[in-house]
C-alpha cells in the first residue's frame, strides 16, 4: 500500500545585507529591515526595535576597522529570526543592569524583554552572530 502524507506549504523568506559598522550602518539596517518586513506583510514592532538594538551593538561593540557587519532576516512559518553577525567574536554580549543614572547599557535588557528567545552563536573565527526570534502571524496566503 502506497500512502502519501499531506504536506503543508511552509514559506521560507530571507533577506540579508552587509553594512558598515557605524551609527549610519546601524540606522540603515533598521530602515532596510523595516521596509522588508513591510513588504512581507509582517508586523513592524517589536522587530524593528530588536533590529535597531542588535545593529547598534554591532556598530558600537563589534566594530573592527575595515570589516562590515551583516543583518539577516529569516521567516520560517510563524517565526521571524533576526541575526546580526560581526567580527568581534571575543566580545560576547552580556546582559547587565546599569546604574539608574547611566545613559546607555540597557539594550540587551530590551532584547531580552521583547524577543521570544535570543542568543549568540559563535561562527568561524573571528565571527559571532547575535540572534533574536519573534513569533508572528504570517500574512494570509494569496492564491
Order of alpha helices (4+ residues) and beta strands (2+ residues): beta-alpha-alpha-beta-beta-alpha-beta-beta
